[in-house]
Amino acid sequence: MQEAPRALRLHIGLFGRRNVGKSSLLNALSGQNAALVSPTPGTTTDPVEKVMEMPPLGPVVFVDTAGLDDAGELGRLRVERSLQALARVDVALLITDGPWGTAEEDAVRLLRARHIPFMVVCNKADTDADLPEGMAATLQDSPCIRASALSGQGLDAIRKALADLAGRAADSAQAAPLLADLLPSQGLALLVTPIDTGAPRGRLIMPQVQAIRDCLDNGRLCMVVTEARLSAALASLGKAPDLLVCDSQVVQAVAHAIPQSLPMTTFSILMARLKGDLSALVRGAAALTRLAPGDAVLIQEACSHHPQKDDIGRVKLPRLLEKLAGGPLRFSWHGGRDFSAYDADCKAIVHCGGCVMTRRQMLVRQGAAAESCIPMTNYGLAISLAQGVLRRALQPFPYALRAFEEAESLTASHERFMMEELKK
């Protein structure tokens, strides 16, 4: 892994009408022909991601979108896809080459509603056109920069403004370290990492790599073993580790094999805290105890992959949840970065750990589930619950354990009432 993963990169969206120069500006900012440019309106038809390094921001992902004024039935669908991209950007550039009207006003409204820091770029400034009327009143405190992708005017100012916006985005989506704050200075984490088909030869899965790097970055110690070597690892240490972290698939066996005094959790629960609202996700896990045969459950993944033998999302989780519910459930699966809405018939959403998503992207999905009054949890929390060890795995997070125990005591009707109140 020589490059920063997408999930750790700042996502920058480019929005605006057709032919205002979004792709040209992307090429100018990146210093490369990253996007196809044509004078024909509508050249960009779907959101396109471009991964690159851009000083002074470092690793970023640009999301180039179709025009917000596209026409016709196909154009309407393209606009919808562009607006869906708002769910996966941290900051945005709203680009205009002169006109300022309904498309721009609607975009500003959506960006503010979703708390996405943004700037307006008046592109093609080499034409010396006046700034659009009505812009100042709408923008308030959002920056407006005159630029030209053709001449290079204003590009440095855009980069500087992007750095400022990135700071605001980070402040609004602060996350705790992955695990370093759970360890004392010079503390030791014992990482139990099964080697299976999910980890091809020579590689570990993303949460395991991130845990190792978090220990290195924060001056903590870590030991990495498979579950078969757990007892030997514990015996070789002069004292017990300060924290044990294991894969969700072996959490039950590990919990029974170690002393009760040894704090433990799972990689998936660490990712739930890093990427989303852990308290809300554990309340979603508690709701799984109220599933009844015939209920609809959505299994959602952030990436698309070919199902493997004994796949977690398509085989293991459904088997565990049906055992918990006491009968067959109606499962549906959705994979990928985009989604439009959740089906009101759904009784629960079980999301993957989100290792390929940013924190903002996961929080957007949690918010959409809350608006639909559907409990959401993640794979690791659901597996630990179904195997009867969730309380043990939540002990390093007392606030989350309290949230789980409070939610577990709710009746289903009271839970829905509470979710409606939270939605208000």
C-alpha positions as CSV (number, residue, x, y, z in Angstrom):
1,M,0.0,0.0,0.0
2,Q,2.2,2.8,-1.3
3,E,-0.6,5.3,-1.9
4,A,-3.1,6.9,0.5
5,P,-6.4,5.0,0.4
6,R,-9.5,6.8,-1.0
7,A,-11.1,6.7,2.4
8,L,-8.3,8.9,3.8
9,R,-8.3,11.4,1.0
10,L,-10.1,14.7,0.9
11,H,-13.0,14.5,-1.6
12,I,-13.6,17.7,-3.6
13,G,-16.7,18.0,-5.7
14,L,-17.0,20.2,-8.8
15,F,-20.6,21.4,-9.5
16,G,-22.1,23.8,-12.0
17,R,-24.0,24.1,-15.3
18,R,-22.9,22.5,-18.5
19,N,-19.9,23.9,-20.3
20,V,-18.9,26.3,-17.5
21,G,-15.4,24.7,-17.5
22,K,-15.5,22.2,-14.6
23,S,-13.4,19.6,-16.4
24,S,-11.0,22.3,-17.7
25,L,-10.6,23.7,-14.2
26,L,-9.9,20.2,-12.8
27,N,-7.2,19.7,-15.4
28,A,-5.7,23.1,-14.7
29,L,-5.7,22.5,-10.9
30,S,-4.1,19.1,-11.2
31,G,-1.6,20.0,-13.9
32,Q,-2.7,17.0,-16.0
33,N,-5.3,15.9,-18.5
34,A,-7.4,14.2,-15.9
35,A,-10.8,14.9,-17.5
36,L,-12.1,14.9,-21.0
37,V,-12.7,18.5,-22.3
38,S,-14.9,19.5,-25.2
39,P,-16.8,22.6,-26.2
40,T,-19.9,20.4,-26.6
41,P,-22.2,20.8,-23.6
42,G,-22.8,17.6,-21.6
43,T,-19.4,16.0,-22.2
44,T,-19.3,14.7,-18.6
45,T,-22.3,12.5,-18.2
46,D,-21.7,10.8,-14.8
47,P,-19.7,11.8,-11.7
48,V,-16.1,10.8,-12.4
49,E,-13.5,10.4,-9.6
50,K,-9.9,11.4,-10.2
51,V,-7.4,10.4,-7.5
52,M,-4.3,12.7,-7.3
53,E,-1.8,14.6,-5.2
54,M,-2.3,18.3,-5.0
55,P,-0.2,20.7,-3.0
56,P,-0.8,22.0,-0.4
57,L,-3.6,19.5,0.3
58,G,-1.8,16.3,-0.5
59,P,-3.8,13.2,-1.4
60,V,-7.3,14.2,-2.8
61,V,-10.1,12.8,-4.9
62,F,-11.8,15.2,-7.3
63,V,-15.4,14.3,-8.2
64,D,-16.2,15.9,-11.6
65,T,-20.0,16.0,-12.2
66,A,-22.5,16.5,-15.0
67,G,-24.1,19.9,-15.6
68,L,-26.8,20.9,-13.2
69,D,-28.9,22.4,-16.0
70,D,-28.9,19.3,-18.2
71,A,-32.2,18.9,-20.2
72,G,-34.6,16.1,-21.1
73,E,-35.3,12.9,-19.3
74,L,-31.8,11.6,-19.7
75,G,-30.5,15.0,-18.5
76,R,-32.7,14.8,-15.4
77,L,-31.2,11.5,-14.5
78,R,-27.7,13.0,-15.0
79,V,-28.6,15.9,-12.6
80,E,-29.8,13.4,-10.1
81,R,-26.6,11.5,-10.2
82,S,-24.6,14.8,-9.8
83,L,-26.7,15.7,-6.7
84,Q,-26.2,12.2,-5.3
85,A,-22.4,12.9,-5.4
86,L,-23.0,15.5,-2.6
87,A,-23.2,12.5,-0.2
88,R,-19.5,11.7,-0.9
89,V,-17.7,15.0,-1.0
90,D,-16.1,16.9,1.9
91,V,-15.8,20.3,0.2
92,A,-17.2,21.7,-3.1
93,L,-16.4,24.1,-5.9
94,L,-19.5,25.7,-7.4
95,I,-18.4,26.9,-10.8
96,T,-20.0,29.5,-13.0
97,D,-18.9,31.4,-16.2
98,G,-21.4,34.2,-15.9
99,P,-25.1,33.3,-15.3
100,W,-26.4,33.0,-11.7
101,G,-29.9,31.6,-11.4
102,T,-32.0,28.8,-10.1
103,A,-29.4,26.1,-10.7
104,E,-26.8,27.9,-8.6
105,E,-29.2,29.0,-5.9
106,D,-30.5,25.4,-5.5
107,A,-26.9,24.1,-5.3
108,V,-26.0,26.6,-2.6
109,R,-29.1,25.6,-0.6
110,L,-28.2,21.9,-0.8
111,L,-24.6,22.5,0.1
112,R,-25.6,24.5,3.2
113,A,-28.3,22.0,4.2
114,R,-25.7,19.3,4.1
115,H,-23.1,21.4,5.9
116,I,-20.6,21.1,3.0
117,P,-18.0,23.9,3.0
118,F,-17.8,25.4,-0.5
119,M,-16.5,28.3,-2.6
120,V,-17.8,29.8,-5.9
121,V,-15.3,30.0,-8.8
122,C,-16.1,32.5,-11.5
123,N,-14.3,30.7,-14.4
124,K,-13.3,32.1,-17.7
125,A,-12.3,35.4,-15.9
126,D,-10.1,36.3,-18.8
127,T,-13.3,37.5,-20.5
128,D,-13.5,40.4,-17.9
129,A,-17.2,39.6,-17.4
130,D,-18.9,41.3,-14.4
131,L,-19.7,39.1,-11.4
132,P,-23.2,37.6,-11.6
133,E,-26.0,39.7,-10.0
134,G,-27.4,38.3,-6.8
135,M,-24.3,36.3,-6.0
136,A,-23.1,38.3,-3.1
137,A,-26.4,38.1,-1.2
138,T,-26.5,34.3,-1.6
139,L,-22.9,33.5,-0.8
140,Q,-22.7,35.4,2.5
141,D,-19.4,34.2,4.0
142,S,-18.5,31.6,1.3
143,P,-15.4,32.7,-0.8
144,C,-15.7,33.7,-4.4
145,I,-12.7,33.6,-6.6
146,R,-12.3,34.8,-10.2
147,A,-10.2,32.3,-12.2
148,S,-9.3,31.1,-15.7
149,A,-8.5,27.5,-16.5
150,L,-7.0,28.8,-19.7
151,S,-4.6,31.4,-18.4
152,G,-4.0,30.0,-14.9
153,Q,-5.4,33.1,-13.2
154,G,-6.7,32.4,-9.7
155,L,-5.5,28.8,-9.5
156,D,-3.2,29.5,-6.5
157,A,-6.0,31.3,-4.8
158,I,-8.3,28.3,-5.3
159,R,-5.7,26.0,-3.8
160,K,-5.3,28.2,-0.8
161,A,-9.1,28.5,-0.3
162,L,-9.5,24.7,-0.7
163,A,-6.9,24.3,2.2
164,D,-9.1,26.6,4.3
165,L,-12.3,24.7,3.4
166,A,-10.6,21.4,4.2
167,G,-9.8,22.6,7.7
168,R,-13.5,23.5,8.2
169,A,-14.6,20.1,6.9
170,A,-12.2,18.4,9.3
171,D,-13.4,20.4,12.2
172,S,-17.0,19.4,11.5
173,A,-16.2,15.7,11.2
174,Q,-13.7,15.1,13.9
175,A,-13.1,11.5,14.7
176,A,-11.1,9.8,17.5
177,P,-7.9,7.9,16.7
178,L,-8.6,4.4,15.6
179,L,-7.2,2.9,18.8
180,A,-4.3,4.8,20.2
181,D,-6.4,6.7,22.7
182,L,-7.5,3.4,24.2
183,L,-3.9,2.6,25.2
184,P,-1.6,4.2,27.7
185,S,1.7,5.7,26.6
186,Q,3.9,2.9,25.4
187,G,0.8,0.6,25.8
188,L,0.6,-2.7,23.9
189,A,-2.2,-3.7,21.5
190,L,-2.5,-7.4,20.6
191,L,-4.1,-7.7,17.2
192,V,-5.7,-11.1,16.3
193,T,-5.9,-11.2,12.5
194,P,-7.3,-14.4,10.8
195,I,-5.8,-15.1,7.4
196,D,-8.6,-16.1,5.1
197,T,-9.8,-15.5,1.5
198,G,-10.5,-11.9,2.5
199,A,-6.8,-11.3,2.8
200,P,-4.9,-12.4,-0.4
201,R,-1.3,-13.6,0.0
202,G,1.0,-10.8,1.0
203,R,-1.8,-8.5,2.2
204,L,-3.9,-7.6,5.2
205,I,-7.4,-6.1,5.1
206,M,-7.6,-2.3,5.5
207,P,-8.7,-2.1,9.2
208,Q,-5.8,-4.3,10.3
209,V,-3.3,-2.1,8.3
210,Q,-4.8,1.0,9.8
211,A,-4.6,-0.3,13.3
212,I,-0.9,-1.1,12.9
213,R,-0.2,2.3,11.4
214,D,-2.2,4.0,14.2
215,C,0.0,2.3,16.8
216,L,3.2,3.3,14.9
217,D,2.0,7.0,14.5
218,N,1.2,7.4,18.2
219,G,4.1,5.6,19.8
220,R,2.2,2.6,20.9
221,L,3.3,-1.0,20.6
222,C,1.5,-3.8,18.8
223,M,1.8,-7.5,18.3
224,V,0.0,-9.2,15.4
225,V,-0.9,-12.9,15.6
226,T,-3.5,-15.3,14.1
227,E,-6.1,-16.8,16.3
228,A,-4.2,-20.1,16.3
229,R,-1.2,-18.4,18.0
230,L,-3.2,-16.4,20.5
231,S,-2.3,-18.6,23.5
232,A,1.4,-18.7,22.6
233,A,1.4,-14.9,22.2
234,L,-0.1,-14.3,25.6
235,A,2.3,-16.7,27.2
236,S,5.3,-15.0,25.6
237,L,4.5,-11.6,27.1
238,G,5.8,-10.5,30.4
239,K,2.4,-8.8,31.2
240,A,-1.0,-8.8,29.7
241,P,-1.6,-6.4,26.7
242,D,-3.5,-3.3,27.4
243,L,-6.0,-4.1,24.7
244,L,-6.9,-7.0,22.4
245,V,-8.4,-6.3,19.0
246,C,-9.7,-9.2,16.9
247,D,-11.6,-9.9,13.7
248,S,-15.4,-10.2,14.2
249,Q,-15.4,-13.7,12.7
250,V,-13.4,-15.0,15.7
251,V,-14.7,-12.7,18.4
252,Q,-16.7,-15.4,20.2
253,A,-13.8,-17.9,20.4
254,V,-11.3,-15.2,21.4
255,A,-13.7,-13.8,24.1
256,H,-13.9,-17.3,25.7
257,A,-10.1,-17.9,25.4
258,I,-8.9,-14.8,27.3
259,P,-9.3,-13.6,30.9
260,Q,-12.2,-11.4,31.6
261,S,-9.8,-8.8,32.9
262,L,-8.3,-8.3,29.4
263,P,-10.1,-5.5,27.6
264,M,-11.1,-6.5,24.1
265,T,-12.9,-5.2,21.1
266,T,-13.1,-5.8,17.3
267,F,-11.6,-4.1,14.2
268,S,-15.1,-3.5,13.0
269,I,-16.2,-1.7,16.2
270,L,-13.1,0.4,16.0
271,M,-14.1,1.3,12.4
272,A,-17.6,2.1,13.6
273,R,-16.2,4.7,16.0
274,L,-13.7,6.0,13.4
275,K,-16.1,6.3,10.5
276,G,-19.5,7.0,12.1
277,D,-21.6,7.6,15.2
278,L,-20.8,4.6,17.4
279,S,-23.6,5.3,19.9
280,A,-26.2,5.3,17.1
281,L,-24.8,2.2,15.6
282,V,-24.9,0.2,18.9
283,R,-28.6,1.4,19.3
284,G,-29.1,-0.1,15.8
285,A,-27.5,-3.3,17.0
286,A,-30.0,-3.5,19.9
287,A,-32.9,-3.2,17.5
288,L,-31.8,-6.5,15.9
289,T,-33.0,-8.3,19.0
290,R,-36.5,-7.3,18.0
291,L,-36.4,-8.8,14.5
292,A,-39.3,-11.2,13.8
293,P,-39.6,-13.9,11.1
294,G,-40.6,-12.3,7.8
295,D,-39.0,-8.9,8.6
296,A,-37.1,-7.1,5.8
297,V,-33.3,-6.5,6.4
298,L,-31.0,-4.6,4.1
299,I,-27.3,-5.6,4.0
300,Q,-25.3,-2.7,2.7
301,E,-21.7,-2.6,1.5
302,A,-19.7,0.5,0.6
303,C,-17.9,-1.3,-2.3
304,S,-18.9,-3.8,-4.9
305,H,-17.2,-7.2,-4.9
306,H,-17.8,-10.8,-6.1
307,P,-19.4,-12.8,-3.4
308,Q,-17.0,-15.4,-1.9
309,K,-17.7,-18.8,-0.5
310,D,-19.3,-18.3,3.0
311,D,-19.4,-14.6,2.2
312,I,-20.0,-12.5,5.4
313,G,-22.7,-10.3,4.0
314,R,-24.6,-12.9,1.9
315,V,-24.1,-16.1,4.0
316,K,-22.8,-15.6,7.5
317,L,-24.7,-12.6,8.6
318,P,-28.1,-13.7,7.2
319,R,-27.6,-17.1,9.0
320,L,-26.8,-15.4,12.3
321,L,-29.6,-12.9,12.0
322,E,-32.2,-15.6,11.2
323,K,-31.1,-17.5,14.2
324,L,-31.5,-14.4,16.3
325,A,-35.0,-13.7,14.9
326,G,-36.1,-17.3,15.2
327,G,-37.0,-17.7,11.6
328,P,-36.5,-16.7,8.0
329,L,-36.0,-13.0,7.2
330,R,-36.3,-11.1,3.9
331,F,-32.9,-9.9,2.9
332,S,-31.8,-7.5,0.2
333,W,-28.3,-6.4,-0.7
334,H,-26.9,-3.1,-1.9
335,G,-23.3,-2.4,-2.8
336,G,-21.5,0.7,-4.0
337,R,-20.9,4.3,-3.2
338,D,-24.3,5.7,-4.2
339,F,-27.8,5.2,-2.8
340,S,-30.9,7.3,-3.2
341,A,-33.3,6.3,-0.3
342,Y,-34.0,3.5,2.1
343,D,-37.2,1.4,1.7
344,A,-39.6,2.2,4.5
345,D,-40.5,-1.5,4.7
346,C,-37.0,-2.2,5.9
347,K,-36.8,-3.1,9.7
348,A,-33.0,-2.8,10.0
349,I,-29.9,-1.9,8.0
350,V,-26.6,-3.8,8.6
351,H,-23.7,-1.9,7.0
352,C,-20.2,-3.0,6.3
353,G,-17.3,-1.5,8.3
354,G,-16.9,1.2,5.7
355,C,-13.2,0.9,5.3
356,V,-13.3,2.4,1.8
357,M,-15.6,5.3,2.9
358,T,-14.8,8.6,4.5
359,R,-16.3,9.5,7.9
360,R,-18.6,12.0,6.2
361,Q,-19.9,9.4,3.7
362,M,-20.8,7.0,6.6
363,L,-22.5,9.8,8.6
364,V,-24.6,10.7,5.6
365,R,-25.9,7.2,5.4
366,Q,-26.6,7.1,9.1
367,G,-28.5,10.3,8.7
368,A,-30.5,8.9,5.9
369,A,-31.4,5.9,7.9
370,A,-32.4,8.0,10.9
371,E,-34.6,10.2,8.7
372,S,-36.4,7.0,7.5
373,C,-36.6,5.8,11.2
374,I,-34.7,2.6,10.3
375,P,-32.2,1.3,12.8
376,M,-28.7,1.0,11.3
377,T,-25.7,-1.0,12.7
378,N,-22.6,-2.5,11.1
379,Y,-21.3,-6.0,10.4
380,G,-19.0,-6.3,13.5
381,L,-21.6,-5.1,16.0
382,A,-24.2,-7.4,14.5
383,I,-21.9,-10.4,14.6
384,S,-20.8,-9.7,18.2
385,L,-24.5,-9.3,19.2
386,A,-25.6,-12.5,17.5
387,Q,-22.7,-14.4,19.2
388,G,-23.5,-13.1,22.7
389,V,-20.3,-11.1,23.2
390,L,-21.3,-7.5,22.3
391,R,-21.2,-6.2,25.9
392,R,-17.7,-7.6,26.3
393,A,-16.6,-6.0,23.0
394,L,-18.0,-2.6,24.0
395,Q,-16.3,-2.4,27.4
396,P,-13.5,-0.1,26.1
397,F,-16.3,2.3,25.2
398,P,-18.4,2.9,28.4
399,Y,-20.7,5.5,26.7
400,A,-21.5,3.1,23.8
401,L,-22.1,0.2,26.3
402,R,-24.6,2.4,28.1
403,A,-26.3,3.4,24.8
404,F,-26.7,-0.3,23.9
405,E,-28.1,-1.3,27.3
406,E,-30.6,1.6,27.2
407,A,-31.7,0.8,23.7
408,E,-32.0,-2.9,24.4
409,S,-34.6,-2.2,27.1
410,L,-36.9,-0.3,24.7
411,T,-39.9,-1.9,23.2
412,A,-40.2,-1.7,19.5
413,S,-43.0,0.9,19.6
414,H,-41.1,3.0,22.1
415,E,-38.0,2.8,19.9
416,R,-39.9,4.1,16.8
417,F,-41.3,7.0,18.9
418,M,-37.8,7.9,20.1
419,M,-36.5,7.8,16.5
420,E,-39.3,10.0,15.4
421,E,-38.4,12.5,18.2
422,L,-34.7,12.4,17.2
423,K,-35.7,13.0,13.6
424,K,-37.6,16.1,14.6
